[in-house]
Amino acid sequence: MFKYGQDIGIDLGTATVIAYSKGKGIVLREPSVVAVDNNTGEVLAVGKEARRMLGRTPGNIVATRPLRDGVISNYTVTEKMLKYFINRVCGKFIFAPRIMICIPSQVTEVEKKAVIDAASQAGARKVYLIEEPIAAAIGAGIDISKPCGNMVVDIGGGTTDVAVISLGGSVVSTSLKVAGDKFDEAIVKYIKKKHNVMIGERTAEDLKINIGCVYPKIQDMEMDIRGRDLVTGLPKTITVRSSEMLEALMEPAMMVVDAVRSVLEKTPPELAADISDRGIYMTGGGCLIDGLDKLLQEETGINVMIAQDAVSCVALGTGKALDNLDVLDHRKRR
């Protein structure tokens, strides 16, 4: 059989882009940030280098995230970013690669078309789309082809996808624009309100990762951070405790819990019985916030498990789905 270019699976996340290459596994994991020179329109940096520039650029350079809430907000920059990442994964390819990209479960046709167009312009021969919760379930090692219900909660940077999956498709699903980024925003607002200090997105993320929690901790942890005092306008160092983080993060965390509840309410009884036996699977970087699994378990009364490699689940699932691309192509031809 004549072999075409590589097959690549891409988890096009709001916070991180993870690429999976068939036969090699995960080959790229970079922040989805692009630094562009406003005067020339030239891309100066992509990924980690561009992330270091966030909030630290002069007037003519803008470091932006081209994806917001799980969908493309800046088409041109997304296309350039995809082109850069595809070239990094494939090198100089003779045949353009086939690419499978993850999308949130409740996106519109216009948003789907934007993703397909951006990937095609970036050099893909053919673009396939897969829903994030389905990719996450495959990546978490769940056999989704069987006629039994599995519930997946995928918390990324821009969206939280909740879906009940059976026989290879989602039966009930919802997509919520509350995820990692909203947790960061909640921390920024809280620090501003309580301490009268302005902090940046990156500092908020550090707080979330190191001492953030949504369930009371046995031991109260603390962390020193620097920001700008809103009264004097001068830099100021403050100490933040994990009990304060609990207060700051409770609201967005409860929104995620409510979304899970609403999906459970719409689930057919047979599948609901399967879920209460098998439990709820959590994937995505956002589910690693301390205590989120305990909070969800307490609120729903169902056992909650965090997938083994939660951050990479969606990309791994996309990679496994790549093995069936030939079947998809064959079906379309028929």
BELBEL-V876374 format. One record per residue. N is the residue number from 0. RES is the residue in three letters. SS is DSSP state (a for helix, b for strand, c for the rest). BURIAL is + if it has 24 or more other C-alpha atoms within 12 Angstrom, else -. Layout:
n={N/N}
res={RES/RES}
ss={SS/SS}
burial={BURIAL/BURIAL}
This chain:
n={0/1/2/3/4/5/6/7/8/9/10/11/12/13/14/15/16/17/18/19/20/21/22/23/24/25/26/27/28/29/30/31/32/33/34/35/36/37/38/39/40/41/42/43/44/45/46/47/48/49/50/51/52/53/54/55/56/57/58/59/60/61/62/63/64/65/66/67/68/69/70/71/72/73/74/75/76/77/78/79/80/81/82/83/84/85/86/87/88/89/90/91/92/93/94/95/96/97/98/99/100/101/102/103/104/105/106/107/108/109/110/111/112/113/114/115/116/117/118/119/120/121/122/123/124/125/126/127/128/129/130/131/132/133/134/135/136/137/138/139/140/141/142/143/144/145/146/147/148/149/150/151/152/153/154/155/156/157/158/159/160/161/162/163/164/165/166/167/168/169/170/171/172/173/174/175/176/177/178/179/180/181/182/183/184/185/186/187/188/189/190/191/192/193/194/195/196/197/198/199/200/201/202/203/204/205/206/207/208/209/210/211/212/213/214/215/216/217/218/219/220/221/222/223/224/225/226/227/228/229/230/231/232/233/234/235/236/237/238/239/240/241/242/243/244/245/246/247/248/249/250/251/252/253/254/255/256/257/258/259/260/261/262/263/264/265/266/267/268/269/270/271/272/273/274/275/276/277/278/279/280/281/282/283/284/285/286/287/288/289/290/291/292/293/294/295/296/297/298/299/300/301/302/303/304/305/306/307/308/309/310/311/312/313/314/315/316/317/318/319/320/321/322/323/324/325/326/327/328/329/330/331/332/333}
res={MET/PHE/LYS/TYR/GLY/GLN/ASP/ILE/GLY/ILE/ASP/LEU/GLY/THR/ALA/THR/VAL/ILE/ALA/TYR/SER/LYS/GLY/LYS/GLY/ILE/VAL/LEU/ARG/GLU/PRO/SER/VAL/VAL/ALA/VAL/ASP/ASN/ASN/THR/GLY/GLU/VAL/LEU/ALA/VAL/GLY/LYS/GLU/ALA/ARG/ARG/MET/LEU/GLY/ARG/THR/PRO/GLY/ASN/ILE/VAL/ALA/THR/ARG/PRO/LEU/ARG/ASP/GLY/VAL/ILE/SER/ASN/TYR/THR/VAL/THR/GLU/LYS/MET/LEU/LYS/TYR/PHE/ILE/ASN/ARG/VAL/CYS/GLY/LYS/PHE/ILE/PHE/ALA/PRO/ARG/ILE/MET/ILE/CYS/ILE/PRO/SER/GLN/VAL/THR/GLU/VAL/GLU/LYS/LYS/ALA/VAL/ILE/ASP/ALA/ALA/SER/GLN/ALA/GLY/ALA/ARG/LYS/VAL/TYR/LEU/ILE/GLU/GLU/PRO/ILE/ALA/ALA/ALA/ILE/GLY/ALA/GLY/ILE/ASP/ILE/SER/LYS/PRO/CYS/GLY/ASN/MET/VAL/VAL/ASP/ILE/GLY/GLY/GLY/THR/THR/ASP/VAL/ALA/VAL/ILE/SER/LEU/GLY/GLY/SER/VAL/VAL/SER/THR/SER/LEU/LYS/VAL/ALA/GLY/ASP/LYS/PHE/ASP/GLU/ALA/ILE/VAL/LYS/TYR/ILE/LYS/LYS/LYS/HIS/ASN/VAL/MET/ILE/GLY/GLU/ARG/THR/ALA/GLU/ASP/LEU/LYS/ILE/ASN/ILE/GLY/CYS/VAL/TYR/PRO/LYS/ILE/GLN/ASP/MET/GLU/MET/ASP/ILE/ARG/GLY/ARG/ASP/LEU/VAL/THR/GLY/LEU/PRO/LYS/THR/ILE/THR/VAL/ARG/SER/SER/GLU/MET/LEU/GLU/ALA/LEU/MET/GLU/PRO/ALA/MET/MET/VAL/VAL/ASP/ALA/VAL/ARG/SER/VAL/LEU/GLU/LYS/THR/PRO/PRO/GLU/LEU/ALA/ALA/ASP/ILE/SER/ASP/ARG/GLY/ILE/TYR/MET/THR/GLY/GLY/GLY/CYS/LEU/ILE/ASP/GLY/LEU/ASP/LYS/LEU/LEU/GLN/GLU/GLU/THR/GLY/ILE/ASN/VAL/MET/ILE/ALA/GLN/ASP/ALA/VAL/SER/CYS/VAL/ALA/LEU/GLY/THR/GLY/LYS/ALA/LEU/ASP/ASN/LEU/ASP/VAL/LEU/ASP/HIS/ARG/LYS/ARG/ARG}
ss={c/c/c/c/c/c/b/b/b/b/b/b/c/c/c/b/b/b/b/b/b/c/c/c/b/b/b/b/b/b/b/c/c/b/b/b/b/c/c/c/c/c/b/b/b/b/c/a/a/a/a/a/a/c/c/c/c/c/c/c/b/b/b/b/c/c/b/b/c/c/b/b/c/c/a/a/a/a/a/a/a/a/a/a/a/a/a/a/a/a/c/c/c/c/c/c/c/b/b/b/b/b/b/c/c/c/c/c/a/a/a/a/a/a/a/a/a/a/a/a/a/c/c/c/c/b/b/b/b/b/b/a/a/a/a/a/a/a/a/c/c/c/c/c/c/c/c/c/c/b/b/b/b/b/b/c/c/c/c/b/b/b/b/b/b/b/c/c/b/b/b/b/b/b/b/b/c/c/c/a/a/a/a/a/a/a/a/a/a/a/a/a/a/a/a/c/b/b/c/c/a/a/a/a/a/a/a/a/a/a/a/c/b/c/c/c/c/c/c/c/c/b/b/b/b/b/b/b/b/c/c/c/c/c/b/b/b/b/b/b/b/a/a/a/a/a/a/a/a/a/a/a/a/a/a/a/a/a/a/a/a/a/a/a/a/a/c/c/a/a/a/a/a/a/a/a/a/a/c/b/b/b/b/c/a/a/a/a/c/b/c/a/a/a/a/a/a/a/a/a/c/c/c/b/b/b/c/c/c/a/a/a/a/a/a/a/a/a/a/a/a/a/c/c/a/a/a/a/a/a/a/a/a/c}
burial={-/-/-/-/+/+/+/+/+/+/+/+/+/+/+/+/+/+/+/+/+/+/-/-/+/+/+/+/+/+/+/+/+/+/+/+/-/-/-/-/-/-/+/+/+/+/+/-/-/+/+/-/+/+/-/-/-/-/-/-/+/+/+/+/+/+/+/+/+/+/+/+/-/-/+/+/+/+/+/+/+/+/+/+/+/+/-/-/+/+/-/-/-/-/-/+/+/+/+/+/+/+/+/+/+/+/+/-/-/-/+/+/-/+/+/+/+/+/+/+/+/+/+/+/+/+/+/+/+/+/+/+/+/+/+/+/+/+/+/+/+/+/-/+/-/-/-/+/+/+/+/+/+/+/+/+/+/+/+/+/+/+/+/+/+/+/-/+/+/+/+/+/+/+/+/+/+/+/+/+/+/+/+/+/+/+/+/+/+/+/+/-/-/-/+/-/+/+/+/+/+/+/+/+/+/+/+/+/+/-/+/+/+/+/+/+/-/-/-/-/-/-/+/-/+/+/+/-/-/-/-/-/-/-/-/-/-/-/-/+/+/+/+/+/+/+/+/+/+/+/-/+/+/+/+/+/+/+/+/+/+/-/+/+/-/-/+/-/-/-/+/+/-/+/+/+/-/-/+/+/+/+/+/+/+/+/+/+/+/+/+/+/+/+/+/+/+/-/-/+/-/+/-/+/+/+/+/-/+/+/+/+/+/+/+/+/+/+/+/+/+/+/+/-/+/-/-/-/-/-/-/-/-/-}
